[in-house]
Amino acid sequence: PLTPRGSGNAVSYPRARHQQECVRPLGYKEGDFPAAEAAARESLALPVYPELTADEQNVVVAAVADFPL
C-alpha cells in the first residue's frame, strides 16, 4: 500500500539476527528470541533522511495513516 502511493519503504531485517546465516553455528533456533522474531516480521523501514522534503514527508505520513490495521 505504500509504494503505489509514492512512498519508499523496505524491509531492513527480514530475519532476526539470531536467524542469520553467520550465527548459525551458535545453534539458536526459532523461538529462542520471540521479541526479535516478531520485530523482524512486523518492522518496516520508512524513508528518513535530511533531504526529505515536507511534501515527501506528507506522502509518507498519509500512506502510513491509510495503512489497514
PDB file with SEQRES, HELIX, SHEET and CRYST1 records, atoms N, CA, C and O in Angstrom:
SEQRES   1 A   69  PRO LEU THR PRO ARG GLY SER GLY ASN ALA VAL SER TYR          
SEQRES   2 A   69  PRO ARG ALA ARG HIS GLN GLN GLU CYS VAL ARG PRO LEU          
SEQRES   3 A   69  GLY TYR LYS GLU GLY ASP PHE PRO ALA ALA GLU ALA ALA          
SEQRES   4 A   69  ALA ARG GLU SER LEU ALA LEU PRO VAL TYR PRO GLU LEU          
SEQRES   5 A   69  THR ALA ASP GLU GLN ASN VAL VAL VAL ALA ALA VAL ALA          
SEQRES   6 A   69  ASP PHE PRO LEU                                              
HELIX    1 AA1 THR A    3  ARG A    5  5                                   3    
HELIX    2 AA2 ARG A   17  GLN A   19  5                                   3    
HELIX    3 AA3 GLU A   21  LEU A   26  5                                   6    
HELIX    4 AA4 PRO A   34  GLU A   42  1                                   9    
HELIX    5 AA5 ALA A   54  ALA A   65  1                                  12    
CRYST1    1.000    1.000    1.000  90.00  90.00  90.00 P 1           1          
ATOM      1  N   PRO A   1       0.794  -1.217   0.000  1.00  0.00           N  
ATOM      2  CA  PRO A   1       0.000   0.000   0.000  1.00  0.00           C  
ATOM      3  C   PRO A   1       0.834   1.278   0.000  1.00  0.00           C  
ATOM      4  O   PRO A   1       0.316   2.337  -0.356  1.00  0.00           O  
ATOM      5  N   LEU A   2       2.108   1.216   0.386  1.00  0.00           N  
ATOM      6  CA  LEU A   2       2.906   2.440   0.447  1.00  0.00           C  
ATOM      7  C   LEU A   2       3.519   2.797  -0.895  1.00  0.00           C  
ATOM      8  O   LEU A   2       3.481   3.960  -1.297  1.00  0.00           O  
ATOM      9  N   THR A   3       4.081   1.825  -1.595  1.00  0.00           N  
ATOM     10  CA  THR A   3       4.756   2.107  -2.861  1.00  0.00           C  
ATOM     11  C   THR A   3       3.827   2.721  -3.908  1.00  0.00           C  
ATOM     12  O   THR A   3       4.210   3.705  -4.540  1.00  0.00           O  
ATOM     13  N   PRO A   4       2.617   2.181  -4.119  1.00  0.00           N  
ATOM     14  CA  PRO A   4       1.741   2.800  -5.119  1.00  0.00           C  
ATOM     15  C   PRO A   4       1.384   4.255  -4.799  1.00  0.00           C  
ATOM     16  O   PRO A   4       1.032   5.024  -5.693  1.00  0.00           O  
ATOM     17  N   ARG A   5       1.478   4.622  -3.532  1.00  0.00           N  
ATOM     18  CA  ARG A   5       1.165   5.992  -3.135  1.00  0.00           C  
ATOM     19  C   ARG A   5       2.376   6.899  -3.265  1.00  0.00           C  
ATOM     20  O   ARG A   5       2.287   8.097  -2.995  1.00  0.00           O  
ATOM     21  N   GLY A   6       3.509   6.337  -3.677  1.00  0.00           N  
ATOM     22  CA  GLY A   6       4.700   7.149  -3.891  1.00  0.00           C  
ATOM     23  C   GLY A   6       5.643   7.205  -2.715  1.00  0.00           C  
ATOM     24  O   GLY A   6       6.559   8.027  -2.695  1.00  0.00           O  
ATOM     25  N   SER A   7       5.438   6.349  -1.736  1.00  0.00           N  
ATOM     26  CA  SER A   7       6.308   6.339  -0.561  1.00  0.00           C  
ATOM     27  C   SER A   7       7.292   5.183  -0.655  1.00  0.00           C  
ATOM     28  O   SER A   7       6.901   4.036  -0.872  1.00  0.00           O  
ATOM     29  N   GLY A   8       8.567   5.494  -0.490  1.00  0.00           N  
ATOM     30  CA  GLY A   8       9.561   4.441  -0.428  1.00  0.00           C  
ATOM     31  C   GLY A   8       9.404   3.661   0.865  1.00  0.00           C  
ATOM     32  O   GLY A   8       8.944   4.204   1.869  1.00  0.00           O  
ATOM     33  N   ASN A   9       9.780   2.407   0.844  1.00  0.00           N  
ATOM     34  CA  ASN A   9       9.763   1.574   2.044  1.00  0.00           C  
ATOM     35  C   ASN A   9      10.592   0.337   1.762  1.00  0.00           C  
ATOM     36  O   ASN A   9      10.856   0.002   0.608  1.00  0.00           O  
ATOM     37  N   ALA A  10      10.996  -0.331   2.814  1.00  0.00           N  
ATOM     38  CA  ALA A  10      11.820  -1.522   2.648  1.00  0.00           C  
ATOM     39  C   ALA A  10      11.748  -2.374   3.907  1.00  0.00           C  
ATOM     40  O   ALA A  10      11.343  -1.908   4.972  1.00  0.00           O  
ATOM     41  N   VAL A  11      12.141  -3.607   3.767  1.00  0.00           N  
ATOM     42  CA  VAL A  11      12.300  -4.483   4.915  1.00  0.00           C  
ATOM     43  C   VAL A  11      13.796  -4.517   5.193  1.00  0.00           C  
ATOM     44  O   VAL A  11      14.572  -5.043   4.395  1.00  0.00           O  
ATOM     45  N   SER A  12      14.192  -3.961   6.313  1.00  0.00           N  
ATOM     46  CA  SER A  12      15.618  -3.883   6.620  1.00  0.00           C  
ATOM     47  C   SER A  12      16.198  -5.207   7.093  1.00  0.00           C  
ATOM     48  O   SER A  12      17.293  -5.595   6.685  1.00  0.00           O  
ATOM     49  N   TYR A  13      15.470  -5.890   7.942  1.00  0.00           N  
ATOM     50  CA  TYR A  13      15.955  -7.146   8.502  1.00  0.00           C  
ATOM     51  C   TYR A  13      14.863  -8.205   8.365  1.00  0.00           C  
ATOM     52  O   TYR A  13      14.016  -8.334   9.249  1.00  0.00           O  
ATOM     53  N   PRO A  14      14.873  -8.971   7.255  1.00  0.00           N  
ATOM     54  CA  PRO A  14      13.809  -9.949   7.047  1.00  0.00           C  
ATOM     55  C   PRO A  14      13.845 -11.114   8.036  1.00  0.00           C  
ATOM     56  O   PRO A  14      12.845 -11.810   8.215  1.00  0.00           O  
ATOM     57  N   ARG A  15      14.989 -11.323   8.672  1.00  0.00           N  
ATOM     58  CA  ARG A  15      15.120 -12.358   9.703  1.00  0.00           C  
ATOM     59  C   ARG A  15      15.809 -11.741  10.906  1.00  0.00           C  
ATOM     60  O   ARG A  15      16.641 -10.845  10.762  1.00  0.00           O  
ATOM     61  N   ALA A  16      15.467 -12.215  12.079  1.00  0.00           N  
ATOM     62  CA  ALA A  16      16.117 -11.741  13.298  1.00  0.00           C  
ATOM     63  C   ALA A  16      17.605 -12.081  13.258  1.00  0.00           C  
ATOM     64  O   ALA A  16      18.018 -13.006  12.558  1.00  0.00           O  
ATOM     65  N   ARG A  17      18.394 -11.342  13.999  1.00  0.00           N  
ATOM     66  CA  ARG A  17      19.852 -11.543  13.978  1.00  0.00           C  
ATOM     67  C   ARG A  17      20.249 -12.983  14.276  1.00  0.00           C  
ATOM     68  O   ARG A  17      21.141 -13.521  13.621  1.00  0.00           O  
ATOM     69  N   HIS A  18      19.602 -13.616  15.252  1.00  0.00           N  
ATOM     70  CA  HIS A  18      19.991 -14.980  15.614  1.00  0.00           C  
ATOM     71  C   HIS A  18      19.602 -16.001  14.543  1.00  0.00           C  
ATOM     72  O   HIS A  18      19.985 -17.168  14.628  1.00  0.00           O  
ATOM     73  N   GLN A  19      18.837 -15.561  13.532  1.00  0.00           N  
ATOM     74  CA  GLN A  19      18.449 -16.448  12.443  1.00  0.00           C  
ATOM     75  C   GLN A  19      19.298 -16.222  11.193  1.00  0.00           C  
ATOM     76  O   GLN A  19      19.072 -16.867  10.169  1.00  0.00           O  
ATOM     77  N   GLN A  20      20.249 -15.334  11.265  1.00  0.00           N  
ATOM     78  CA  GLN A  20      21.124 -15.042  10.130  1.00  0.00           C  
ATOM     79  C   GLN A  20      22.127 -16.182   9.949  1.00  0.00           C  
ATOM     80  O   GLN A  20      22.543 -16.837  10.905  1.00  0.00           O  
ATOM     81  N   GLU A  21      22.491 -16.387   8.709  1.00  0.00           N  
ATOM     82  CA  GLU A  21      23.422 -17.474   8.366  1.00  0.00           C  
ATOM     83  C   GLU A  21      24.732 -17.384   9.154  1.00  0.00           C  
ATOM     84  O   GLU A  21      25.282 -18.408   9.560  1.00  0.00           O  
ATOM     85  N   CYS A  22      25.224 -16.188   9.368  1.00  0.00           N  
ATOM     86  CA  CYS A  22      26.536 -16.023  10.013  1.00  0.00           C  
ATOM     87  C   CYS A  22      26.552 -16.480  11.474  1.00  0.00           C  
ATOM     88  O   CYS A  22      27.625 -16.747  12.015  1.00  0.00           O  
ATOM     89  N   VAL A  23      25.397 -16.576  12.118  1.00  0.00           N  
ATOM     90  CA  VAL A  23      25.370 -17.033  13.513  1.00  0.00           C  
ATOM     91  C   VAL A  23      24.793 -18.443  13.653  1.00  0.00           C  
ATOM     92  O   VAL A  23      24.578 -18.922  14.767  1.00  0.00           O  
ATOM     93  N   ARG A  24      24.548 -19.094  12.537  1.00  0.00           N  
ATOM     94  CA  ARG A  24      24.011 -20.464  12.576  1.00  0.00           C  
ATOM     95  C   ARG A  24      24.855 -21.394  13.450  1.00  0.00           C  
ATOM     96  O   ARG A  24      24.289 -22.215  14.173  1.00  0.00           O  
ATOM     97  N   PRO A  25      26.191 -21.296  13.411  1.00  0.00           N  
ATOM     98  CA  PRO A  25      26.997 -22.191  14.248  1.00  0.00           C  
ATOM     99  C   PRO A  25      26.734 -22.052  15.751  1.00  0.00           C  
ATOM    100  O   PRO A  25      27.100 -22.941  16.520  1.00  0.00           O  
ATOM    101  N   LEU A  26      26.114 -20.965  16.177  1.00  0.00           N  
ATOM    102  CA  LEU A  26      25.833 -20.782  17.601  1.00  0.00           C  
ATOM    103  C   LEU A  26      24.649 -21.632  18.064  1.00  0.00           C  
ATOM    104  O   LEU A  26      24.435 -21.801  19.264  1.00  0.00           O  
ATOM    105  N   GLY A  27      23.883 -22.165  17.112  1.00  0.00           N  
ATOM    106  CA  GLY A  27      22.841 -23.119  17.453  1.00  0.00           C  
ATOM    107  C   GLY A  27      21.496 -22.538  17.867  1.00  0.00           C  
ATOM    108  O   GLY A  27      20.648 -23.269  18.379  1.00  0.00           O  
ATOM    109  N   TYR A  28      21.285 -21.269  17.664  1.00  0.00           N  
ATOM    110  CA  TYR A  28      19.982 -20.699  18.003  1.00  0.00           C  
ATOM    111  C   TYR A  28      18.918 -21.252  17.066  1.00  0.00           C  
ATOM    112  O   TYR A  28      19.190 -21.561  15.906  1.00  0.00           O  
ATOM    113  N   LYS A  29      17.702 -21.371  17.590  1.00  0.00           N  
ATOM    114  CA  LYS A  29      16.607 -21.879  16.766  1.00  0.00           C  
ATOM    115  C   LYS A  29      15.406 -20.952  16.882  1.00  0.00           C  
ATOM    116  O   LYS A  29      15.352 -20.078  17.747  1.00  0.00           O  
ATOM    117  N   GLU A  30      14.445 -21.164  15.989  1.00  0.00           N  
ATOM    118  CA  GLU A  30      13.233 -20.356  16.004  1.00  0.00           C  
ATOM    119  C   GLU A  30      12.566 -20.468  17.371  1.00  0.00           C  
ATOM    120  O   GLU A  30      12.414 -21.560  17.917  1.00  0.00           O  
ATOM    121  N   GLY A  31      12.178 -19.328  17.904  1.00  0.00           N  
ATOM    122  CA  GLY A  31      11.539 -19.292  19.208  1.00  0.00           C  
ATOM    123  C   GLY A  31      12.480 -18.923  20.338  1.00  0.00           C  
ATOM    124  O   GLY A  31      12.022 -18.627  21.442  1.00  0.00           O  
ATOM    125  N   ASP A  32      13.796 -18.932  20.093  1.00  0.00           N  
ATOM    126  CA  ASP A  32      14.743 -18.586  21.142  1.00  0.00           C  
ATOM    127  C   ASP A  32      14.643 -17.106  21.542  1.00  0.00           C  
ATOM    128  O   ASP A  32      14.857 -16.756  22.703  1.00  0.00           O  
ATOM    129  N   PHE A  33      14.319 -16.254  20.582  1.00  0.00           N  
ATOM    130  CA  PHE A  33      14.202 -14.822  20.840  1.00  0.00           C  
ATOM    131  C   PHE A  33      12.910 -14.320  20.191  1.00  0.00           C  
ATOM    132  O   PHE A  33      12.949 -13.693  19.133  1.00  0.00           O  
ATOM    133  N   PRO A  34      11.758 -14.597  20.828  1.00  0.00           N  
ATOM    134  CA  PRO A  34      10.474 -14.284  20.193  1.00  0.00           C  
ATOM    135  C   PRO A  34      10.262 -12.799  19.912  1.00  0.00           C  
ATOM    136  O   PRO A  34       9.640 -12.454  18.907  1.00  0.00           O  
ATOM    137  N   ALA A  35      10.754 -11.925  20.757  1.00  0.00           N  
ATOM    138  CA  ALA A  35      10.576 -10.489  20.508  1.00  0.00           C  
ATOM    139  C   ALA A  35      11.357 -10.056  19.267  1.00  0.00           C  
ATOM    140  O   ALA A  35      10.860  -9.264  18.466  1.00  0.00           O  
ATOM    141  N   ALA A  36      12.559 -10.564  19.107  1.00  0.00           N  
ATOM    142  CA  ALA A  36      13.365 -10.241  17.928  1.00  0.00           C  
ATOM    143  C   ALA A  36      12.715 -10.797  16.663  1.00  0.00           C  
ATOM    144  O   ALA A  36      12.722 -10.145  15.619  1.00  0.00           O  
ATOM    145  N   GLU A  37      12.160 -11.991  16.758  1.00  0.00           N  
ATOM    146  CA  GLU A  37      11.497 -12.598  15.607  1.00  0.00           C  
ATOM    147  C   GLU A  37      10.244 -11.812  15.232  1.00  0.00           C  
ATOM    148  O   GLU A  37       9.976 -11.612  14.047  1.00  0.00           O  
ATOM    149  N   ALA A  38       9.483 -11.368  16.211  1.00  0.00           N  
ATOM    150  CA  ALA A  38       8.294 -10.558  15.942  1.00  0.00           C  
ATOM    151  C   ALA A  38       8.686  -9.235  15.297  1.00  0.00           C  
ATOM    152  O   ALA A  38       8.036  -8.788  14.351  1.00  0.00           O  
ATOM    153  N   ALA A  39       9.734  -8.611  15.798  1.00  0.00           N  
ATOM    154  CA  ALA A  39      10.191  -7.340  15.233  1.00  0.00           C  
ATOM    155  C   ALA A  39      10.616  -7.521  13.777  1.00  0.00           C  
ATOM    156  O   ALA A  39      10.333  -6.663  12.941  1.00  0.00           O  
ATOM    157  N   ALA A  40      11.289  -8.622  13.470  1.00  0.00           N  
ATOM    158  CA  ALA A  40      11.716  -8.872  12.089  1.00  0.00           C  
ATOM    159  C   ALA A  40      10.511  -9.064  11.170  1.00  0.00           C  
ATOM    160  O   ALA A  40      10.534  -8.637  10.015  1.00  0.00           O  
ATOM    161  N   ARG A  41       9.459  -9.706  11.682  1.00  0.00           N  
ATOM    162  CA  ARG A  41       8.248  -9.926  10.875  1.00  0.00           C  
ATOM    163  C   ARG A  41       7.429  -8.651  10.691  1.00  0.00           C  
ATOM    164  O   ARG A  41       6.800  -8.462   9.650  1.00  0.00           O  
ATOM    165  N   GLU A  42       7.433  -7.785  11.686  1.00  0.00           N  
ATOM    166  CA  GLU A  42       6.488  -6.678  11.721  1.00  0.00           C  
ATOM    167  C   GLU A  42       7.091  -5.310  11.430  1.00  0.00           C  
ATOM    168  O   GLU A  42       6.352  -4.337  11.278  1.00  0.00           O  
ATOM    169  N   SER A  43       8.398  -5.212  11.349  1.00  0.00           N  
ATOM    170  CA  SER A  43       9.046  -3.917  11.172  1.00  0.00           C  
ATOM    171  C   SER A  43       9.130  -3.525   9.703  1.00  0.00           C  
ATOM    172  O   SER A  43       9.192  -4.373   8.813  1.00  0.00           O  
ATOM    173  N   LEU A  44       9.128  -2.232   9.482  1.00  0.00           N  
ATOM    174  CA  LEU A  44       9.231  -1.683   8.144  1.00  0.00           C  
ATOM    175  C   LEU A  44      10.075  -0.421   8.226  1.00  0.00           C  
ATOM    176  O   LEU A  44       9.881   0.402   9.121  1.00  0.00           O  
ATOM    177  N   ALA A  45      11.002  -0.267   7.306  1.00  0.00           N  
ATOM    178  CA  ALA A  45      11.841   0.932   7.278  1.00  0.00           C  
ATOM    179  C   ALA A  45      11.208   1.959   6.346  1.00  0.00           C  
ATOM    180  O   ALA A  45      10.972   1.679   5.170  1.00  0.00           O  
ATOM    181  N   LEU A  46      10.942   3.124   6.866  1.00  0.00           N  
ATOM    182  CA  LEU A  46      10.391   4.219   6.079  1.00  0.00           C  
ATOM    183  C   LEU A  46      11.497   5.201   5.739  1.00  0.00           C  
ATOM    184  O   LEU A  46      12.518   5.241   6.426  1.00  0.00           O  
ATOM    185  N   PRO A  47      11.314   5.991   4.697  1.00  0.00           N  
ATOM    186  CA  PRO A  47      12.357   6.951   4.329  1.00  0.00           C  
ATOM    187  C   PRO A  47      12.512   8.035   5.390  1.00  0.00           C  
ATOM    188  O   PRO A  47      11.557   8.728   5.742  1.00  0.00           O  
ATOM    189  N   VAL A  48      13.725   8.162   5.884  1.00  0.00           N  
ATOM    190  CA  VAL A  48      14.055   9.194   6.859  1.00  0.00           C  
ATOM    191  C   VAL A  48      15.474   9.665   6.547  1.00  0.00           C  
ATOM    192  O   VAL A  48      16.442   8.937   6.764  1.00  0.00           O  
ATOM    193  N   TYR A  49      15.581  10.865   6.046  1.00  0.00           N  
ATOM    194  CA  TYR A  49      16.892  11.427   5.751  1.00  0.00           C  
ATOM    195  C   TYR A  49      16.748  12.940   5.652  1.00  0.00           C  
ATOM    196  O   TYR A  49      15.651  13.435   5.392  1.00  0.00           O  
ATOM    197  N   PRO A  50      17.825  13.679   5.852  1.00  0.00           N  
ATOM    198  CA  PRO A  50      17.751  15.147   5.927  1.00  0.00           C  
ATOM    199  C   PRO A  50      17.161  15.822   4.693  1.00  0.00           C  
ATOM    200  O   PRO A  50      16.533  16.875   4.805  1.00  0.00           O  
ATOM    201  N   GLU A  51      17.357  15.226   3.518  1.00  0.00           N  
ATOM    202  CA  GLU A  51      16.889  15.859   2.289  1.00  0.00           C  
ATOM    203  C   GLU A  51      15.415  15.601   1.989  1.00  0.00           C  
ATOM    204  O   GLU A  51      14.894  16.109   0.996  1.00  0.00           O  
ATOM    205  N   LEU A  52      14.741  14.828   2.820  1.00  0.00           N  
ATOM    206  CA  LEU A  52      13.331  14.530   2.619  1.00  0.00           C  
ATOM    207  C   LEU A  52      12.525  15.819   2.746  1.00  0.00           C  
ATOM    208  O   LEU A  52      12.531  16.461   3.796  1.00  0.00           O  
ATOM    209  N   THR A  53      11.838  16.190   1.682  1.00  0.00           N  
ATOM    210  CA  THR A  53      11.103  17.452   1.679  1.00  0.00           C  
ATOM    211  C   THR A  53       9.806  17.318   2.481  1.00  0.00           C  
ATOM    212  O   THR A  53       9.367  16.211   2.792  1.00  0.00           O  
ATOM    213  N   ALA A  54       9.219  18.434   2.801  1.00  0.00           N  
ATOM    214  CA  ALA A  54       7.946  18.433   3.528  1.00  0.00           C  
ATOM    215  C   ALA A  54       6.873  17.714   2.717  1.00  0.00           C  
ATOM    216  O   ALA A  54       6.073  16.966   3.280  1.00  0.00           O  
ATOM    217  N   ASP A  55       6.844  17.928   1.411  1.00  0.00           N  
ATOM    218  CA  ASP A  55       5.863  17.238   0.564  1.00  0.00           C  
ATOM    219  C   ASP A  55       6.074  15.726   0.599  1.00  0.00           C  
ATOM    220  O   ASP A  55       5.109  14.964   0.668  1.00  0.00           O  
ATOM    221  N   GLU A  56       7.324  15.297   0.552  1.00  0.00           N  
ATOM    222  CA  GLU A  56       7.619  13.861   0.613  1.00  0.00           C  
ATOM    223  C   GLU A  56       7.235  13.294   1.977  1.00  0.00           C  
ATOM    224  O   GLU A  56       6.718  12.180   2.065  1.00  0.00           O  
ATOM    225  N   GLN A  57       7.484  14.049   3.025  1.00  0.00           N  
ATOM    226  CA  GLN A  57       7.077  13.610   4.364  1.00  0.00           C  
ATOM    227  C   GLN A  57       5.562  13.431   4.429  1.00  0.00           C  
ATOM    228  O   GLN A  57       5.067  12.470   5.017  1.00  0.00           O  
ATOM    229  N   ASN A  58       4.836  14.357   3.824  1.00  0.00           N  
ATOM    230  CA  ASN A  58       3.376  14.265   3.825  1.00  0.00           C  
ATOM    231  C   ASN A  58       2.884  13.031   3.090  1.00  0.00           C  
ATOM    232  O   ASN A  58       1.898  12.418   3.499  1.00  0.00           O  
ATOM    233  N   VAL A  59       3.562  12.659   2.003  1.00  0.00           N  
ATOM    234  CA  VAL A  59       3.195  11.439   1.269  1.00  0.00           C  
ATOM    235  C   VAL A  59       3.387  10.217   2.168  1.00  0.00           C  
ATOM    236  O   VAL A  59       2.522   9.342   2.222  1.00  0.00           O  
ATOM    237  N   VAL A  60       4.505  10.157   2.863  1.00  0.00           N  
ATOM    238  CA  VAL A  60       4.795   9.023   3.753  1.00  0.00           C  
ATOM    239  C   VAL A  60       3.753   8.981   4.873  1.00  0.00           C  
ATOM    240  O   VAL A  60       3.187   7.922   5.147  1.00  0.00           O  
ATOM    241  N   VAL A  61       3.498  10.102   5.512  1.00  0.00           N  
ATOM    242  CA  VAL A  61       2.538  10.154   6.621  1.00  0.00           C  
ATOM    243  C   VAL A  61       1.155   9.735   6.153  1.00  0.00           C  
ATOM    244  O   VAL A  61       0.489   8.950   6.829  1.00  0.00           O  
ATOM    245  N   ALA A  62       0.710  10.242   5.009  1.00  0.00           N  
ATOM    246  CA  ALA A  62      -0.613   9.898   4.501  1.00  0.00           C  
ATOM    247  C   ALA A  62      -0.699   8.405   4.170  1.00  0.00           C  
ATOM    248  O   ALA A  62      -1.712   7.763   4.451  1.00  0.00           O  
ATOM    249  N   ALA A  63       0.359   7.855   3.574  1.00  0.00           N  
ATOM    250  CA  ALA A  63       0.351   6.436   3.223  1.00  0.00           C  
ATOM    251  C   ALA A  63       0.286   5.566   4.476  1.00  0.00           C  
ATOM    252  O   ALA A  63      -0.443   4.575   4.508  1.00  0.00           O  
ATOM    253  N   VAL A  64       1.038   5.931   5.495  1.00  0.00           N  
ATOM    254  CA  VAL A  64       1.033   5.160   6.740  1.00  0.00           C  
ATOM    255  C   VAL A  64      -0.315   5.305   7.439  1.00  0.00           C  
ATOM    256  O   VAL A  64      -0.843   4.330   7.973  1.00  0.00           O  
ATOM    257  N   ALA A  65      -0.870   6.505   7.439  1.00  0.00           N  
ATOM    258  CA  ALA A  65      -2.165   6.734   8.092  1.00  0.00           C  
ATOM    259  C   ALA A  65      -3.274   5.905   7.453  1.00  0.00           C  
ATOM    260  O   ALA A  65      -4.216   5.504   8.137  1.00  0.00           O  
ATOM    261  N   ASP A  66      -3.175   5.646   6.162  1.00  0.00           N  
ATOM    262  CA  ASP A  66      -4.191   4.869   5.453  1.00  0.00           C  
ATOM    263  C   ASP A  66      -3.945   3.360   5.513  1.00  0.00           C  
ATOM    264  O   ASP A  66      -4.755   2.576   5.017  1.00  0.00           O  
ATOM    265  N   PHE A  67      -2.842   2.960   6.112  1.00  0.00           N  
ATOM    266  CA  PHE A  67      -2.499   1.543   6.140  1.00  0.00           C  
ATOM    267  C   PHE A  67      -3.523   0.787   6.984  1.00  0.00           C  
ATOM    268  O   PHE A  67      -3.805   1.189   8.113  1.00  0.00           O  
ATOM    269  N   PRO A  68      -4.078  -0.291   6.461  1.00  0.00           N  
ATOM    270  CA  PRO A  68      -5.088  -1.038   7.227  1.00  0.00           C  
ATOM    271  C   PRO A  68      -4.460  -1.739   8.418  1.00  0.00           C  
ATOM    272  O   PRO A  68      -3.389  -2.335   8.305  1.00  0.00           O  
ATOM    273  N   LEU A  69      -5.116  -1.666   9.540  1.00  0.00           N  
ATOM    274  CA  LEU A  69      -4.621  -2.335  10.758  1.00  0.00           C  
ATOM    275  C   LEU A  69      -5.212  -3.706  10.915  1.00  0.00           C  
ATOM    276  O   LEU A  69      -4.904  -4.404  11.881  1.00  0.00           O  
TER     277      LEU A  69                                                      
END                                                                             
